[in-house]
């Protein structure tokens, strides 16, 4: 450790000596991730016909294929030579496996070594999406050429037992309950999201939801109504799916994603509804992976210097360093100076500063005060003479306040979008 400094001008001598000693211990702490990771990121269940060795080996390779997609957040990871080589040696990544029978079907549950899989990504320079991932709230609305626009309700036992609509063998929608439909659309969404380890929240669709957001507003993508109905769920991103089926039987889904005040619009289509849903979720995860994925590589750039304010207790000194070391984009975090309520820290990154700021924005534990390139100093931002400025907001955002910390925020400007999906084509 170098340049560790605690000023006697700031702290009384006894406190300064204590902090020097504790700061040394602080820098020796192991890296601990503060975020809650996605569960079962390195595990997959495969249905098998028997428990033979050959079947187990084939199923293990399929399980690793699924794990690689989850860890990368992208299907095209399988086209990489390193991934193909790993699939040929899938058993070498195996940590444990077990069998279980579910409804007369045998399943092989396979767990791979997280360390071995991470090493594969790091040594091969493959993009790895950290386990801390945005929670996505999903709203679905359907425009049926016979019954019009209808909210899609999450399936429940009560709905399923009371004539809830379903998708027929021919692919058409059966509905008989007026303004709402309840096929297992959300179930297909959850399966597709689980396949790519994308955390997903479903709306309750209770009276409060339905009073704030009706089918017409959701189909028209009325931003103010969608944000108002979504606020109670405190999700990191909002996804709206607008579903229709043409007269030829083709399913089309128009997707609208609101993430960090950025909007993405795209669509998916297929003759099979589950394929249309799967392609949509594939696009969503590739979008997030493009933002949050980290590529480990030897450090060739200069270290990034940051100053973190709002740290007024020793326990928070520990928390700041542990938090930074727990970010996948941070390969090293070294405490340099403690001054009053701020810390000067040197970071080595696996990616660029934008990835670091995106990770912090997702966690809501630390916020940028002065961003890269916005400064009046002559020295480059991020240098020792002009560190990037961050504020420690360890307790998160006050639940009674808005997302920007203000008590009274103006209602978002109402914006509508013309539907882009033809009906009854």
ZASE-256880 format. One line per 4 residues: number of its first residue (from 1); their letters; for each residue x negated, y, z of C-alpha. Coordinates in steps of 0.1 Angstrom, whole numbers, plus 5000, padded with zeros to 4 digits. Each point is the difference from the previous one (the first is absolute). Example, Ala and Ser with C-alpha at 12.3 -4.5 7.8 and 13.67 -1.06 7.14 Angstrom:
BEGIN
1	as	4877 4955 5078  4986 5034 4993
This chain:
BEGIN
1	xxxx	5000 5000 5000  4987 5034 4991  5008 5037 5008  5024 4991 5027
5	xxxx	5005 5032 5019  5022 5012 5029  4994 5036 5010  4994 5009 5037
9	xxxx	5013 5035 4989  5034 4985 4994  5002 4973 5028  4987 5001 5036
13	xxxx	4967 4981 5003  5016 4970 5017  5028 4997 4974  4975 5005 4972
17	xxxx	4978 4972 5012  5031 4977 5004  5011 5008 4965  4966 4994 4985
21	xxxx	4999 4965 5015  5036 4993 4990  4995 5013 4965  4971 4975 4996
25	xxxx	5024 4972 5011  5026 5014 4977  4979 4996 4969  4993 4964 5010
29	xxxx	5036 4991 5000  5012 4975 4974  5022 5012 4971  5036 4996 5010
33	xxxx	5029 5007 4976  5026 5022 5016  5027 4994 4974  5024 4971 5001
37	xxxx	4990 4976 4972  5023 4982 4976  5007 4965 5014  4989 4968 4982
41	xxxx	4979 5019 4974  4976 4971 4997  5027 4972 5002  5024 4985 4975
45	xxxx	5025 4971 5000  5003 4977 4970  5027 4975 4993  4985 4966 4992
49	xxxx	5013 4966 4989  4976 4979 5022  4972 5002 5025  4973 4985 4978
53	xxxx	4965 5015 4997  5004 5010 4963  5033 5017 5007  4985 5018 5030
57	xxxx	4971 5013 4979  5022 5013 4973  5023 5016 5025  4970 5016 5018
61	xxxx	4989 5016 4967  5035 5014 4995  5001 5013 5035  4967 5018 4995
65	xxxx	5013 5015 4968  5029 5015 5019  4977 5012 5028  4977 5018 4975
69	xxxx	5031 5018 4985  5011 5011 5035  4965 5012 5011  4995 5019 4967
73	xxxx	5036 5011 4995  4996 4993 4963  5006 4969 4978  4972 5009 4977
77	xxxx	4975 4991 5027  5003 4965 4987  4984 5010 4967  4967 5008 5018
81	xxxx	4972 4974 4996  4994 5000 5038  5036 4992 5007  5000 4971 4974
85	xxxx	4969 4986 5016  5016 5003 5035  5030 4981 4988  4978 4972 4987
89	xxxx	4986 4998 5036  5031 5008 5019  4994 4974 5027  4968 5018 5010
93	xxxx	5021 5029 5012  5024 4978 5019  5002 5006 5038  5029 4977 5008
97	xxxx	5031 4983 4986  5031 4982 5012  5031 4984 4986  5036 5005 5009
101	xxxx	5034 4988 4986  5027 5026 4993  5034 4987 4987  4984 4967 4987
105	xxxx	4972 5020 4983  4964 4996 5011  4980 5033 5002  4963 5004 5003
109	xxxx	4990 5030 5022  4965 5012 4992  4980 5026 5018  4967 5013 4985
113	xxxx	4971 5015 5019  5005 5038 5000  4963 5005 5003  4993 4978 4970
117	xxxx	5026 5017 4978  4989 5035 5010  4964 4990 4992  5012 4988 4966
121	xxxx	5015 5034 4992  4971 5019 5014  4972 4981 4983  5019 5000 4967
125	xxxx	5009 5037 5001  5037 4992 4998  5027 5024 5012  5014 4990 5034
129	xxxx	5032 5016 5014  4997 5002 5038  5025 4983 5021  5014 5033 5013
133	xxxx	5026 5007 4973  5029 5025 4995  5034 4990 5012  5024 5004 4970
137	xxxx	5038 5006 5005  5020 4987 4971  5034 5011 4988  5018 4982 4972
141	xxxx	5030 5012 4979  5016 4982 4971  5019 5015 4970  5023 4973 4986
145	xxxx	5018 5008 4968  5032 4985 5014  5001 5013 5035  4977 5031 4999
149	xxxx	4973 5010 5025  4998 4980 5032  4977 4999 5029  4982 4967 5004
153	xxxx	5004 4987 5036  4975 4978 5018  5014 4965 5002  5014 4988 5033
157	xxxx	5018 4968 5010  5032 5018 5003  4998 5015 4965  4989 4966 4986
161	xxxx	5030 4983 5016  5026 5026 4988  4998 4999 4963  4968 5019 4997
165	xxxx	4990 5004 4963  4972 4979 4985  4981 4997 4968  5015 4972 4979
169	xxxx	4982 4973 4982  5003 5020 4968  4984 5030 5017  5031 5022 5002
173	xxxx	5011 5017 5032  5030 4987 5019  5015 5027 5022  5034 5004 5017
177	xxxx	4995 5025 5028  5004 5034 4984  4974 5026 5006  4972 4978 5014
181	xxxx	4982 4969 4988  4981 4975 5021  4982 4975 4978  4967 4988 5013
185	xxxx	4981 5028 4983  4982 5010 5032  4990 4964 5006  4983 4999 4967
189	xxxx	4983 5033 5008  4988 4987 5033  4986 4969 4984  4981 5020 4973
193	xxxx	4987 5024 5026  4988 4972 5023  4982 4984 4970  4979 5031 4999
197	xxxx	4999 5009 5037  5019 5032 4996  5019 5010 5032  5036 5007 4993
201	xxxx	5029 5015 5020  5036 4995 4990  5027 5026 5008  5027 4991 5025
205	xxxx	5026 5012 4976  5022 5009 5030  5025 5028 5002  4972 5026 5006
209	xxxx	4982 4989 4968  5031 4999 4979  5011 5035 5012  4967 5015 4991
213	xxxx	4994 4982 4967  5026 4987 4976  4996 4980 4967  5002 5030 4977
217	xxxx	4974 5020 5020  4976 4970 5001  5005 4993 4962  4994 5037 4992
221	xxxx	4969 5000 5022  5012 5030 5020  4969 5006 5020  5015 5019 5029
225	xxxx	5026 4972 5007  4974 4972 4997  4975 5017 5023  5028 5008 5025
229	xxxx	5012 4964 5001  4964 4987 5001  4988 5022 5029  5013 4977 5027
233	xxxx	4978 4972 4988  4967 5019 5002  4985 4981 4971  4967 5008 4982
237	xxxx	5017 4999 4966  5035 4999 4985  5008 4977 4971  5033 5002 4980
241	xxxx	5009 4973 4976  5028 5007 4975  5013 4967 4986  5021 4993 4969
245	xxxx	5007 4972 4976  5005 5005 4963  5026 4983 4979  4973 4977 4987
249	xxxx	4993 4988 5035  4967 5018 5006  4993 5013 5034  4985 5035 5003
253	xxxx	4988 5017 5031  4989 5036 5001  4976 5007 5029  4995 5033 5018
257	xxxx	4972 5002 5027  4995 5029 5024  4967 4997 5018  4981 5029 5017
261	xxxx	5022 5025 4981  4989 4984 4967  5026 4985 4977  4995 4970 4976
265	xxxx	5026 4988 4976  4998 4968 4980  5022 4971 4990  5000 4962 4996
269	xxxx	5023 4977 4980  5005 4963 4993  5027 4975 4991  4994 4985 5035
273	xxxx	5008 5023 5029  4974 4986 5023  4974 5007 4973  5011 5036 4997
277	xxxx	4998 5005 5037  4966 4983 5002  4986 5022 4973  5012 5031 5018
281	xxxx	4984 4990 5033  4968 4991 4981  4999 5036 4986  5006 5014 5035
285	xxxx	4972 4980 5016  4976 5009 4972  5008 5037 5006  4992 4997 5037
289	xxxx	4969 4978 4994  4987 5027 4976  5002 5025 5029  4989 4980 5030
293	xxxx	4978 4972 4986  4963 5001 5010  4971 4988 4980  4970 4992 5021
297	xxxx	4966 5009 4985  4965 5009 5012  4999 5035 5013  4983 5023 4975
301	xxxx	5017 5033 5008  4992 5023 5029  5017 4995 5033  5032 5019 5006
305	xxxx	5000 5022 5031  5034 5007 5017  5010 5020 5031  5030 4988 5019
309	xxxx	5018 5024 5024  5027 4994 5025  4979 4974 5020  5003 5011 5036
313	xxxx	4996 4968 5020  4973 4974 5000  5024 4972 4992  5008 5019 4968
317	xxxx	4963 5001 4991  5001 4963 5000  5033 4999 4981  4987 5023 4972
321	xxxx	4969 4979 4993  5019 4967 5002  5027 5013 4977  4975 5012 4974
325	xxxx	4980 4967 5001  5033 4982 4996  5007 5016 4966  4990 4978 4971
329	xxxx	4986 5029 4981  4976 5008 5028  4969 4977 5001  4983 5020 5028
333	xxxx	5010 5026 5025  4973 5017 5021  5006 5025 5028  4976 5029 4998
337	xxxx	5011 5028 5022  5027 5006 5027  5010 5037 5003  5029 5011 5022
341	xxxx	5031 4983 4985  4984 4989 4967  4977 4973 4987  4975 5002 4972
345	xxxx	4999 4966 4982  4980 4986 4971  5019 4976 4977  4988 4976 4973
349	xxxx	5029 4992 4976  5009 4970 4978  5019 5024 4977  5005 5037 4995
353	xxxx	5014 5027 5023  5035 4998 4984  5003 4963 5011  4990 5010 5035
357	xxxx	5026 5028 5001  5027 4977 4986  4993 4974 5027  5002 5027 5027
361	xxxx	5033 5013 4985  5014 4965 5002  4990 4994 5036  5010 5035 5013
365	xxxx	4973 4999 5026  4977 5027 4986  5007 5029 4975  4977 5021 4979
369	xxxx	4997 5036 5010  4977 5011 4972  4999 4979 4969  4971 4993 4977
373	xxxx	4994 5030 4977  5021 5025 5021  4974 5020 5019  4983 5033 5002
377	xxxx	4967 4986 5010  4970 4998 4977  4991 4965 5011  5018 4971 4984
381	xxxx	5031 4988 5019  4991 4967 5017  4964 5010 5006  4984 5003 5035
385	xxxx	5002 5038 4997  5036 5000 4989  5018 4968 5012  5035 4992 4989
389	xxxx	5025 5010 5027  5026 4976 5014  5024 5001 5029  5006 4970 5023
393	xxxx	5038 4994 5003  4997 4968 5020  5036 5000 5012  5014 5003 4965
397	xxxx	5027 5023 4989  5027 5011 5025  5031 4980 4991  5021 5030 5007
401	xxxx	4981 5020 4974  4997 4999 4963  4973 4982 4981  4979 5032 4999
405	xxxx	5004 5006 5038  5025 5028 4997  5033 5000 5020  5021 5016 4973
409	xxxx	4993 4991 4964  5020 5013 4972  5022 4975 4982  4982 4986 4970
413	xxxx	5010 5016 4967  5027 4980 4983  4986 4984 4969  5018 4976 4977
417	xxxx	4987 4977 4973  5019 4989 4970  5005 4962 4999  4976 4984 4975
421	xxxx	5016 4966 5000  5026 4993 4973  5031 4982 5011  5020 4975 4979
425	x	4974 5000 4973
